[in-house]
Amino acid sequence: MKIEISLFVIGVILGNLALIFGQDSDDEEIEVDWADALSNYVQTPSGPIMGTTTQVLALYVKTFLGIPYARPPVGNLRFTRTIPVDPWSEALNATTMPMACIQYTTYPYPWYDFEPEKSEDCLYLNIWTPIDSAPGTNKSVMFYIHGGESFGSNRKDVYDGRALSGLGDVIVVSPNYRLNLFGFLTSGTRDLPGNYGIWDILEALKWVRRNIGSFGGDPNQITLHGQSSGAIILSMLCVSPLTKGLFSKAILQSSSAIFMQANPIDLNLQVSQRIAKTVGCATNERNIQTDTESVVSCLRRKDGLYLARVLSSFNPASDISFFPQYGDELFPNPPYEDIKKGRFHQIPLLIGHNSNEGVTEVTSLPELFGFFGDSTPMINKTTAKFLLQNVFLGKSCSIDSVGNYYFNTIGDNDFFNIRQQLYVAYGDIVFVCPTTFFAERYAERNNTVYFYLFNHRPSITPWAPWIGVTHFDEVQFVFGQPIRDRGRYTLHEFDLSMKLVKFWTNFAKQG
């Protein structure tokens, strides 16, 4: 069977890529109450909300920041499933960005939230709507799941949704969700099952389904949109029996659940026990599996930032500590098997990756490469194969075979190309192959699949030249940062960002 996947390259070749998605269709004439449309006051089923107005170019965008969608997961609600927010009666002041969920690192990851104030009371979402959006306008909705693994936040400037909303005529929603141990601590049993961060996202999506009509959105036209670990979570939601019918399209940037062929529950359990033991809540005899209630009760009494600092101390150079796991109501089966066998929601996809994705190799080994790749280590092939073992843990393959594939044609003293191929290998296994495999399986089932390759190196990149166009580089262009902050970018980058905003929002509206 012939599989056709639309492929386009973003960056060097701008061309007339709008032809891939087609032109905007003529909208049916809709009667709009302009008094409602121009007001920042919205009455929702959850309660009244007062937002503000922001601007992109000459367009105004209604902006609602810090809307609660769940009860604060603090005290006895730490390490529990998400509980929906209680309705409110007084107008909610939605004009201030919410705090990031608790996280800690000393490394300058581009996806980390560097604002000093963070909180466990973080389950809030942001909404941007076109200025004419009002009940009955039925705008398409883009629901963005940020990446970053153990780090990140919906309040980062790069995720400001005004350009997508204003220029693309869509509604943009971006929730916070619990990260690292607060989102995924587990005992491997029903008493402490983990995946709380995923339940957060599911509850945020349900809140949007219930309330987005009040903002002028169409609850039946929701596109899930995620990058990196956000794309991994999104791809898992595509196979979850609990999400069928909750969204109509998906945009995956750089990775999918195919990356996790082995169940992370054992890794999550090891880290959970280690942190409990380190902070004095567990011992070798009294562990998180056998004494779950007492260990969790102890952990709930510990300061949240203290726990995040302890977790960071285990591997300061890593932005990965916990993964989503399967074997629960959310994901009864291994997502890898579901995807391989076509057991997923049949919806259109926009999916792709960047041309040089392996930056996680650099950031995980800063003492060797320099954090931004500014060191030139002399790595031989034996060392390179050894370094590959970490990323291939849990994969059913021979490290020697993989090493031979990447390094066989390179001389033992060709240190530059050994480093370069190691970088390629990291990018392939973590991002490129999972993305491509996911796209191919969807296309095999006759779903519409648009596949992109992003290959523009940002002019403001902090990474060393040899790293190329790497992980996370495309996000700023998709969200229109060169449009909102024109002084920092080139004219070419402004044009590129305008096109990406158009491509992504056209997909959300038309598929």
N, C-alpha and C positions, 0 to 999 in steps of 0.2 A: 504494500500500500504506500502510495506516495504521500509524504507529509510536507505540507507547505507552511513555512513559518515566515511571516514578513520580517525582514531583517533590515535595520537601518543603522548607519554609523553617525553618531552625534559628535560634532566638534570640528574636525577639519572640513568635512563636506556638509555644508548647510543646505544648499540646493533648494528644491521645492518639496521638502519632506511633508508639507501639509497634505500632499496628495495621498499619502499613506492613510491618513485618517479621514480625508474628505473635508469639505468645507462645512462651516456651521450650517445646520439646517434652519429653515425659517420657522420661528416659533409660532405656535398658535397665539392669536390675540388673547391676552388675559386682562381682565379688569382688575386694576390694583387700587386699593385705598391708599392714596399717597400720604394721608395723615399718619397711617400705620407704617408705611414704608419708610418715611423719613424720621420716624421716632426710634430712639434707642431703647425704648421700654417695650418689653415682651412679656406677655402673660402666658406661662407654660403650665402644663399639668402639674409640674413639680412646684411651681410658685412663680411670682413676678420677678423679673430680672431687668436691671438697668445697666446698659452697656455704654460704650463711647464710640466716637468716630475717628478713624485713622485715614490715611491717604496714601495712594500709590500713584505716581505721576499725577495726572489731573483727576483721578477717580477717588471718590470717597468710599470707604468700606466700614460697615458697622462691625464693631469688635466687642466681644463679650469674653472677659478673662476671669479665670478662677471660679468656674461654676462647679459646685460639689455634685458628684454623681453617686457617692457612697458615704456611709458613715466613716469617720476617721478610724483607721485600723490601729488604735493605740490601746494601751493597757491590756485588758483581757482579750481584745480583738486583734492583738499582734499575733501573727501566724495563724489566722483563721480566714475562711472564705469571705469574700466581699459581701457586705450587707447593703442593700439599696439605701440611698439617702432618704430621710424623712422629708415630706413636703414642708414648705415654709409659707408664711402668709405675708411677711413684710418684704418690701422690694429688696432684692439682693444687689449690692453694689458690685458689679462685675467689671471693674475698671483697672484692676491690679493683677499682675501676673502671680500665679500661685508659686509657692516654694517648691523646689525640687524634692523628690523623695530622697531619703538618706543614702548617701554614697560617700566614699572617701578614697582619694589617691593623691600622691604627690607628683604624678607624671602628667605631662601636658597633652593628654589625649584631646584631639579636636572635638570629640563628641561628649566630653565631660562637662558638667555644669560647674563653673568656677565661682559662682556666687557663694559667699560664705554661709548664708543662711539656708539650711535644709531642714526638713521636718518629716516625721512619720505621718503627720496630718497633711497628706499630699494628693489625695484622690480627687483631683479637680481636672476639668477640661476647659479648653479655650475654643471659641467659635468665631469665625469671620464670615460675614455674609455680604453680598453685593448691596449697594445702597437701596436698590428698589425691591429687595427681598421682603416679603410679607406673607402672612397666611394666604395660601392659594396660588402662590407663584410656582411652587413645585420645582425648586432648583435641585439639581443633582448635588450629591454630598460626597466629599472626600474625607475619609476617616483615617488619619495618619498615626501609625504606630512607630514611635522613634526607636532607633537602634542604640547600640552602645554596650550591650550585654549588662554589666554590672553598673553602668554609668548612663547619664543622659537625663534629659528633662524636656517637657513641652514648652518651657519658658525660654529656651535658648533662642537667640535672635535668628539663627539660621532657619528655624522652624516657623517663623512669623508667616501666617497664612494670607496676609492681605493681598499679595501679588497674585497668587493663585485664584483667590476669590474675586478680586476686583477686575483683573484682566481676563479671567477665564469664565466669569459669570457662574461660579459654583459656590457652595458653602463648604468651608474647610473646618474640620473638627480635629483637635489633637489632645488626647488624654495623657495625664501622668499615670503610671502604674508602679507598683512596688518592685524593687530591684534587689539583686543579690540575695542575702540571707533572709531579708524581710519578705521577699517575694517567692522564695523557693526552698527555704529550710524544710527538711523532711526527716522523718524517722523510718521511712520506707513502709509505714503501716497506715491504716485508716485513721489513727489517732492524730497523725501529723503528715498528711499526704503531700504537701507541697503545692506548687503551681498557683500560689495565691496571686501572683502578678498576672497570670493568664485569666483568672477569674475576674480580676479588676478590669481587664480589657473587655471581657464579655459583658460585664455589668455596664461599662461605659457605652458599649454598643447598644445595649438594650435601652439605656437612658436616651440615647440619640433617637432610636426608633420611636420611643414614646413622645418625645418632646420636639423633634426637629421641625415638625409641621408648623409649630408656632413661630419659628424663625423664617418660614418660607421654603423649607426643604421638603423633598419627597422621600419619605421613609422607605420607599420601595426602589429607590435609585441611590444606594449607598455603595461607594467603591472603597474597599479596604486598600490601604497604601502603606507600605513599610519598607525599610531599608536595613540591611545587615541582620542583626538579631531580630529587628522588627519584621523583616521579611521571613525569617525562620518561623516566628510566632504566627504570622499571617498564613504561611503555607500549612501550618498545623491546624489552624482554624478552618482551612479549606477541606479538611478530612474529618472534622469533629461533627458528631451527630447532633450536638447542641447548637450548632450555628447555621444549620441548613435553612435557607430563606432569609437570613438576617442581612445578607449583602448580595449585590448583583454582579460585581466585577472586582478584579484585584490587580494591583500594581506591585510587583516585587522587584526591588533594587538590590542586587548583590547577595545572593544566597537563598537557601530554602532548607526545609527539614531533612532533605536528602543528606545533608552534612552529618546528621546524627543517626548513623546506622545502628549504633549500640545504644541501649537505654541508659541515659545519664543518671538514673536513680542511684546506682552504686557510687558514682562520683559525688553526687549531691549528699548522699548519706555519709560518706567519709568526711567531707568538709563540714557537714552539720555536727558530727560527733567531735571533730577536731576543735571547732570554735566553742562548743559547749564545755569541752574539757579545758581549753585554754583560759576561759573566764571563770572557771571554778564551779560550773554547773553539772559537770559529769566527771567520772573517773573511768578507769579501765573496767571496773566491776559494775559501776552504775552508769549505764550508757543510754543514749537517746532512744535506742530501740526497745530496751527492756524496761526502762523507767521513764517512759515518755512524759507522763504527766508532771512528775517532779522536776525533770530537766527543763521542760518548757516553762513551767511556773517560775523557775529560777531565771531563765533567759528573759522572761517578760519583765523582770524587775531591774534588768540591766539597762543602762543608758544606751540609747540607739546609736549615737555617734561613736561611743566607745566600742560597741560591737562592730561597727563598720571599720574602724581603725584596726581592730584586731584582725579582721578578715583581710584587710589590705596587707598586713604584715606578713601573711603567709606567702605571698608572691607579689611584691610591690610592683613588678613590671607587667603584671597580667591584668587585663580588663575582663577576664573571664573567671568566675568562681562557681556559678551555678548555671544549669541549663534547664529548660522546660523538660518534663519527663512524661512518659506515657504509662498506661495501665490503670487509668482512673475513668471517671464519667466523661471527662472532656475528650480524652484520647484513649479509648479502650484498646486500640491496636497500635502496633508500631507504625508511625506515619510513613516511614520509608516503604513498608510493605503495602500500605493503602495506596500510596502514590504509584508505586510500581505496578499495581494491579488495577489502577484506574478507579479506585474507590474514593472519589473526591467530588466536590460540588462542581457541576458542569457550568462554568461561567467563562466569559472572555478574560484574557490576561494581557497585560502589558508587562514585560519582564526583560531583564538584561543585566549587564554588569559593566565594569570599567576595564580598560585595556591592561592595567597592571595592578592587580588586586592584592598583591602579597605583602602589604605593609604590616600586617600583624606579625610577620616574621621579625621585622625590625623593632617594633615596639615591645615585643616579648623578650628581646635579647639586647637591651640598650647598652649593656657593658661591652658587647661585641661590635655592634653596628653604630652605636650612638643613637639616641632616641629618634632623631629625624634622618638617620642614615648617613650622617656626615663623617663616619669613620670608615676606613678601608681595611677590614681584617683580611689576613691571608688564610683563607679556609681551604683545606684540601678536600678531596672527595670523600675520604673516610669520615671526616668531621661533618661534612654536609649531610651524609646519609644518617649519621647519628642524630643530627638536629631534626631530621625529618620524622624520626620515631614519635616525637611528642604529638605532632599533628595527626599522625596516622593511628594513634591509640584507639583500639576498639574496632578498627577496620579490618576486614578479612582480606589481607593482601600481604605480599612479601616485601619488606622494606628493601631488600636487595634488588628485587625486580623493579620496584619503583625508582630506586636510585640509579639503576642501569638505564632506565628510560630517559631520565633527565641528564645524566652525567657521562654516559658511555663515550660520546664523541668529543669530550673535552679533555685536554691534557691535564696531567696531575698538577702542573704549576701554573695553569691558566686561572689564577685566583679571581680575576674579574668575572669571567664567564661562569665559574663555579658559583660565585655569589649570586650572579644574575639568575642562573637556573634554579638555585635554591629558592629565590624570591618567586619565580614563576611557579614552582611546585607548591609552595604555600598558598598562593592565590588560586591555583587550580583546585586543590582539594577542599579548601574552605569556602570559596565563593563561586568560581567559574563552573566547575562540574556540577555542583548542586543546583545552580541556576539553570544550566543548560538541560540537565536531566529532567527537571520539573517541567520546563517548557515543552520538551519533546513528548513527555507522557500526556500532557494536556492536548497537544496537537494531534496525537494519535487518536484521541477520542472526538476528533472533529470540532473541537472548541476553537474559537478565534484566538490566535496568539500573535501578538506583535513583539518581536525580539529586537532589542537595541544593543549597541556597543558604544559606550561613551569614551571618547579619546581626545578630549581637550584638557591640557594641563593648565590649571588655574594660574593666573599671573601672580596671585598672592600666596601661593603654596609655600608652606614651611619645609617641605620635604626636599631632600637632596636630589639633584638632577637625575641620577641613575634610577630613582624610584619611579619616575614617569607619572602616568595618570592613574592614581591609586584609589584605594578604598575611601569612600566618603566624599571624593572630589566633586561628584555630580550633584550632591544634595543642595549646595548653595545655588546652583543654576536652576534646579527644579523649583525651588521656593522663591526664586526671583531676587536673591540678594544683590546681584549686580544691577537690578532695576531700582531697588530701594536705596542702594548705597553706591551710586554711580561713580563717585570720586575715587573709589578704591580699585575699580575695574576698568578694563579697556572697552572701547566702543564695540569691538568684535564680541566681547563677553556679554555686553548689554544685549546685543542682537541675538546671541546664542540663548541667553536666558529667556528672552521674549518668546523664542521658538519653542523651548522646552515647556514653558508654562502653557503655551497653546496646545502642544502635543498631549501633555498629561491631562489637561482639563477637557480637551476634545474627546479623549478616550473615556473619561468619567461620564461625559454627557451622552456619547453615541456608541461606545464600545468598539 
